[in-house]
Amino acid sequence: MLAWKRLSRSKIIWPLITLGILMLFNLFFTPNFFRIEMLEGHLFGNLIDILKNGAPIMILAIGLTLVIATHGIDISVGSVVAISAGVVAMLIGGDLAGNPKYPIAFAMGAALVACIAAGMWNGMLVSWIGMQPIIATLILFVAGRGIAMVTTNAMVIWLYAKPFALLGQGYLFGLPFSLYIVAFLLLATYLVTRRTAVGMFIEAVGINPKATRFAGINARGILFWCYAFSGLCAGVSGLVVCSTVMSADGNNAGNLAELDAILAVVLGGTSLNGGRFFLLGSMVGALIIQTLTTTIYAFNVAPEIAQVVKALVVYAVSLLQSETFRARVAGMFARREVAA
């Protein structure tokens, strides 16, 4: 009992339990859910699809984890995904033979620079102007979608350059290439935040920014670069999204992706109140979101009902993660035992 109490206090345990329950449900009720086979030199199956389709949300969640740890929020990442896809699509362009207008590396670099600039804009509004994060990022949430539409001339831009398809459709050693992108970003972020003092500074800013400034830490700089990094992650996610469908739609690319990414971070155990953050938990949260989505679609649930089911599951997991809720439930059972 004591061991369980200690385990239940871990932020990662509840997301893992939730993911385990979803997997157990699919084991009994979804035929061939765990079936994996090798075709054309790489792995196929529902589990592989979950990892592949969840990669863009995982990438967004890495950047958002640091932003939320500073007691901030970034609701513009979906629009930045659209900007990234629009810029890279317009620069690559090309003809039906697959000849790009500009080198693919240059187009990808330009898209990432544009997205970092968008993140720096958010960071400037929050750290230097002093706007509330939700208001500052709401500006880009609205304007960014318009920028993406202008970039693509309000059209769906199709791409034919096959090398670019590697990011979203390619495989390496049997696994989706996008997973290696996630792993690289996750490892790099982990090393910077957990093997240096940067992570401690981020958590300090999230807990008490005023005390952080008095301690000699550049709180404004920390905020600024967290939002810039979130823009970078959104840009990488946009490249993967664009590569997956080999097209860019300024109106729909990344639409509502910010909600799934924020949910992934919160489900992973990072509090919206700022402070301690859990990168690995955010990855588990993204897998929960994608597994739940895949499970719902496997049962041919109508899209409008699917959103309600997803909301109910997220609500239940959030309650389980709440220490106050668990304490009240435990107190209720204790009172009943005493009364009996």
C-alpha positions as CSV (number, residue, x, y, z in Angstrom):
1,M,0.0,0.0,0.0
2,L,2.8,2.4,0.9
3,A,4.6,1.6,-2.4
4,W,1.4,2.3,-4.4
5,K,1.0,5.7,-2.6
6,R,4.5,6.6,-3.6
7,L,4.0,5.4,-7.1
8,S,0.6,7.2,-7.5
9,R,2.4,10.5,-6.7
10,S,4.6,10.1,-9.8
11,K,3.4,12.3,-12.6
12,I,4.1,9.7,-15.3
13,I,2.2,6.8,-13.8
14,W,-1.3,8.0,-14.6
15,P,-0.6,8.7,-18.3
16,L,1.0,5.3,-18.5
17,I,-2.0,3.6,-16.9
18,T,-4.3,5.5,-19.3
19,L,-2.3,4.4,-22.3
20,G,-2.3,0.8,-20.9
21,I,-6.1,0.8,-20.5
22,L,-6.5,2.0,-24.1
23,M,-4.2,-0.7,-25.4
24,L,-6.0,-3.4,-23.3
25,F,-9.3,-2.2,-24.7
26,N,-8.0,-2.6,-28.2
27,L,-6.6,-6.0,-27.4
28,F,-10.1,-7.3,-26.7
29,F,-12.3,-5.2,-29.0
30,T,-10.3,-4.2,-32.0
31,P,-9.4,-7.1,-34.3
32,N,-5.7,-7.2,-35.4
33,F,-4.9,-4.0,-33.5
34,F,-1.5,-5.3,-32.5
35,R,-0.7,-7.1,-35.7
36,I,2.5,-5.8,-37.2
37,E,3.9,-7.1,-40.5
38,M,6.9,-6.3,-42.8
39,L,5.9,-5.1,-46.2
40,E,8.1,-3.5,-48.8
41,G,11.0,-3.3,-46.4
42,H,9.2,-1.5,-43.5
43,L,6.7,-2.2,-40.8
44,F,3.0,-1.9,-41.1
45,G,0.2,-2.0,-38.5
46,N,-2.0,0.1,-36.2
47,L,0.8,0.7,-33.7
48,I,3.1,1.9,-36.4
49,D,0.4,4.2,-37.7
50,I,-0.2,5.6,-34.2
51,L,3.5,6.5,-33.9
52,K,3.7,7.9,-37.4
53,N,0.5,10.0,-37.2
54,G,1.3,11.1,-33.6
55,A,4.7,12.5,-34.6
56,P,3.5,16.0,-35.5
57,I,1.7,16.3,-32.2
58,M,4.8,15.0,-30.3
59,I,7.0,17.6,-32.0
60,L,4.5,20.4,-31.0
61,A,4.3,19.0,-27.5
62,I,8.1,19.3,-27.0
63,G,8.0,23.0,-27.6
64,L,4.8,23.6,-25.7
65,T,6.1,21.7,-22.6
66,L,8.8,24.4,-22.1
67,V,6.3,27.2,-22.7
68,I,3.8,25.8,-20.3
69,A,6.6,25.3,-17.7
70,T,7.1,29.0,-17.7
71,H,3.4,29.5,-16.8
72,G,2.7,30.5,-20.3
73,I,0.7,29.1,-23.2
74,D,1.0,29.1,-27.0
75,I,-2.2,28.7,-28.9
76,S,-0.7,29.9,-32.2
77,V,1.3,26.7,-33.0
78,G,-1.4,25.4,-35.3
79,S,-1.2,28.5,-37.4
80,V,2.6,28.4,-37.4
81,V,2.3,24.8,-38.7
82,A,0.3,26.2,-41.6
83,I,2.9,29.0,-42.2
84,S,5.7,26.4,-42.3
85,A,3.8,24.2,-44.8
86,G,2.9,27.2,-46.9
87,V,6.4,28.6,-47.1
88,V,8.1,25.3,-47.9
89,A,5.4,24.4,-50.5
90,M,5.7,27.7,-52.3
91,L,9.5,27.5,-52.4
92,I,9.7,23.9,-53.5
93,G,6.8,24.1,-56.0
94,G,8.1,22.5,-59.1
95,D,6.6,20.7,-62.0
96,L,5.0,17.2,-62.4
97,A,8.5,15.8,-63.1
98,G,9.4,16.6,-59.5
99,N,11.9,19.4,-60.3
100,P,11.8,22.0,-57.4
101,K,11.9,25.7,-57.9
102,Y,14.5,26.1,-55.1
103,P,16.7,23.5,-53.4
104,I,14.7,21.5,-50.9
105,A,17.2,22.2,-48.1
106,F,16.9,26.0,-48.7
107,A,13.1,25.8,-48.7
108,M,13.0,23.9,-45.5
109,G,15.5,26.3,-43.9
110,A,13.4,29.3,-45.0
111,A,10.3,27.7,-43.5
112,L,12.0,27.1,-40.2
113,V,13.4,30.6,-40.1
114,A,9.9,32.0,-40.7
115,C,8.5,29.9,-37.8
116,I,11.3,30.8,-35.4
117,A,10.6,34.5,-36.2
118,A,6.9,33.8,-35.4
119,G,7.9,32.3,-32.1
120,M,10.2,35.3,-31.4
121,W,7.3,37.6,-32.1
122,N,5.2,35.8,-29.4
123,G,8.2,35.9,-27.1
124,M,8.7,39.6,-27.5
125,L,5.0,40.3,-26.8
126,V,5.1,38.1,-23.6
127,S,8.6,38.9,-22.2
128,W,9.2,42.5,-23.3
129,I,5.8,44.0,-23.9
130,G,4.3,42.2,-20.9
131,M,1.1,40.8,-22.7
132,Q,-0.7,37.9,-21.2
133,P,0.5,34.8,-23.1
134,I,-3.0,33.7,-24.3
135,I,-3.6,37.2,-25.7
136,A,-0.2,37.5,-27.3
137,T,-0.4,34.1,-29.0
138,L,-4.1,34.7,-29.9
139,I,-2.9,37.5,-32.2
140,L,-0.7,35.1,-34.1
141,F,-3.4,32.4,-33.9
142,V,-5.6,34.6,-36.0
143,A,-2.9,36.5,-38.1
144,G,-0.8,33.4,-38.7
145,R,-3.7,31.6,-40.5
146,G,-4.1,34.7,-42.7
147,I,-0.3,34.8,-43.4
148,A,-0.5,31.1,-44.5
149,M,-3.4,31.8,-46.8
150,V,-1.5,34.8,-48.4
151,T,1.6,32.6,-48.7
152,T,-0.3,30.0,-50.7
153,N,-2.5,32.5,-52.5
154,A,-5.5,30.8,-50.8
155,M,-5.0,27.6,-52.8
156,V,-3.9,24.1,-52.1
157,I,-0.3,23.8,-53.3
158,W,0.7,20.3,-54.4
159,L,4.3,19.1,-54.3
160,Y,5.9,16.5,-56.6
161,A,9.5,16.5,-55.3
162,K,9.9,13.0,-54.1
163,P,12.9,13.5,-51.8
164,F,10.8,15.9,-49.6
165,A,8.3,13.0,-49.0
166,L,11.0,11.3,-46.8
167,L,10.1,13.5,-43.8
168,G,6.4,12.4,-43.5
169,Q,6.2,9.2,-45.6
170,G,9.7,7.8,-45.5
171,Y,11.0,4.9,-43.4
172,L,14.4,4.2,-41.9
173,F,15.3,0.7,-40.6
174,G,11.7,-0.2,-40.9
175,L,10.3,2.6,-38.8
176,P,8.7,5.9,-39.9
177,F,11.4,8.6,-40.5
178,S,9.3,11.1,-38.5
179,L,10.0,9.1,-35.4
180,Y,13.7,9.8,-35.7
181,I,12.9,13.5,-35.9
182,V,10.9,13.3,-32.7
183,A,13.7,11.3,-31.0
184,F,16.4,13.9,-32.1
185,L,14.3,16.9,-30.9
186,L,13.4,15.1,-27.6
187,L,17.0,14.0,-26.9
188,A,18.4,17.5,-27.7
189,T,15.8,19.2,-25.5
190,Y,16.4,16.8,-22.7
191,L,20.1,17.3,-22.7
192,V,19.8,21.1,-22.8
193,T,17.2,21.2,-20.0
194,R,18.3,18.4,-17.8
195,R,22.1,18.3,-18.2
196,T,22.5,22.1,-17.9
197,A,20.9,24.7,-15.7
198,V,18.5,25.8,-18.4
199,G,15.8,23.5,-17.2
200,M,16.1,24.8,-13.6
201,F,15.8,28.4,-14.9
202,I,12.7,27.6,-16.9
203,E,11.0,26.0,-13.9
204,A,12.1,28.9,-11.6
205,V,10.5,31.4,-14.0
206,G,7.3,29.3,-14.0
207,I,7.1,29.2,-10.2
208,N,8.1,32.8,-9.4
209,P,9.4,35.1,-12.2
210,K,9.9,38.0,-9.8
211,A,12.1,36.0,-7.4
212,T,13.9,34.6,-10.5
213,R,14.9,38.2,-11.6
214,F,16.0,39.0,-8.1
215,A,18.2,35.9,-8.2
216,G,20.0,37.3,-11.2
217,I,18.4,35.1,-13.8
218,N,17.4,36.7,-17.1
219,A,13.7,35.8,-16.9
220,R,12.7,37.8,-20.0
221,G,15.4,36.0,-22.0
222,I,14.2,32.6,-20.8
223,L,10.6,33.4,-21.8
224,F,11.7,34.8,-25.1
225,W,13.7,31.8,-26.2
226,C,11.1,29.3,-24.9
227,Y,8.5,30.8,-27.3
228,A,11.1,31.0,-30.1
229,F,11.8,27.2,-29.5
230,S,8.0,26.5,-29.6
231,G,8.0,28.3,-33.0
232,L,10.8,26.1,-34.2
233,C,9.0,22.9,-33.1
234,A,5.8,24.1,-34.9
235,G,7.9,24.7,-38.0
236,V,9.4,21.2,-37.9
237,S,5.9,19.8,-37.3
238,G,4.6,21.8,-40.3
239,L,7.3,20.2,-42.5
240,V,6.3,16.7,-41.5
241,V,2.6,17.5,-42.0
242,C,3.3,19.0,-45.5
243,S,5.5,16.0,-46.4
244,T,2.9,13.5,-45.3
245,V,0.2,14.7,-47.7
246,M,2.7,16.4,-50.2
247,S,0.5,19.5,-50.2
248,A,-0.1,22.7,-48.2
249,D,-3.5,24.1,-47.3
250,G,-3.2,27.4,-45.5
251,N,-6.8,27.1,-44.2
252,N,-6.6,23.5,-42.8
253,A,-3.0,22.6,-42.2
254,G,-2.4,22.4,-38.4
255,N,-6.1,23.2,-37.7
256,L,-6.8,22.6,-34.0
257,A,-3.4,20.9,-33.6
258,E,-2.6,23.3,-30.8
259,L,-5.5,21.8,-28.7
260,D,-4.2,18.3,-29.1
261,A,-0.6,19.4,-28.3
262,I,-1.7,21.3,-25.1
263,L,-3.8,18.3,-24.0
264,A,-0.8,16.0,-24.6
265,V,1.4,18.2,-22.3
266,V,-1.2,18.4,-19.6
267,L,-2.0,14.7,-19.8
268,G,1.7,14.1,-19.5
269,G,1.8,15.7,-16.1
270,T,3.0,19.2,-16.7
271,S,0.8,21.7,-14.8
272,L,-0.6,24.8,-16.5
273,N,0.4,26.6,-13.4
274,G,4.1,26.4,-14.5
275,G,7.1,24.9,-12.7
276,R,8.2,21.3,-13.1
277,F,7.8,19.9,-16.6
278,F,7.9,16.3,-17.9
279,L,9.1,15.9,-21.5
280,L,8.6,12.1,-21.5
281,G,5.2,12.6,-20.0
282,S,4.3,14.9,-22.9
283,M,5.3,12.1,-25.4
284,V,3.0,9.7,-23.5
285,G,0.2,12.2,-23.6
286,A,0.6,12.6,-27.4
287,L,0.4,8.8,-27.7
288,I,-2.8,8.8,-25.6
289,I,-4.4,11.4,-27.9
290,Q,-3.4,9.5,-31.1
291,T,-4.3,6.1,-29.7
292,L,-7.7,7.3,-28.6
293,T,-8.3,8.9,-32.0
294,T,-7.3,5.7,-33.8
295,T,-9.5,3.6,-31.5
296,I,-12.5,5.8,-32.1
297,Y,-12.1,5.7,-35.9
298,A,-11.6,1.9,-35.8
299,F,-15.2,1.7,-34.5
300,N,-16.5,4.0,-37.3
301,V,-17.7,6.6,-34.7
302,A,-19.1,9.7,-36.4
303,P,-16.6,12.7,-36.2
304,E,-19.0,14.8,-34.1
305,I,-19.4,12.1,-31.6
306,A,-15.7,11.2,-31.6
307,Q,-14.9,14.7,-30.2
308,V,-17.3,14.1,-27.3
309,V,-15.7,10.7,-26.6
310,K,-12.3,12.2,-26.7
311,A,-13.3,15.0,-24.3
312,L,-14.8,12.5,-21.8
313,V,-11.6,10.4,-21.8
314,V,-9.5,13.5,-21.3
315,Y,-11.8,14.7,-18.5
316,A,-11.5,11.3,-16.7
317,V,-7.7,11.3,-17.0
318,S,-7.5,14.8,-15.7
319,L,-9.5,13.9,-12.7
320,L,-7.2,10.9,-12.0
321,Q,-4.2,13.2,-12.2
322,S,-5.7,15.7,-9.7
323,E,-4.3,15.1,-6.2
324,T,-7.2,17.1,-4.7
325,F,-9.7,14.8,-6.4
326,R,-7.9,11.6,-5.4
327,A,-7.7,12.9,-1.8
328,R,-11.4,13.6,-1.7
329,V,-12.3,10.2,-3.1
330,A,-10.0,8.5,-0.6
331,G,-11.5,10.6,2.3
332,M,-15.0,9.6,1.2
333,F,-14.1,5.9,1.3
334,A,-12.4,6.4,4.7
335,R,-15.5,8.1,6.2
336,R,-17.6,5.2,4.9
337,E,-15.3,2.7,6.6
338,V,-15.4,4.6,9.8
339,A,-19.2,4.8,9.7
340,A,-19.5,1.1,9.0
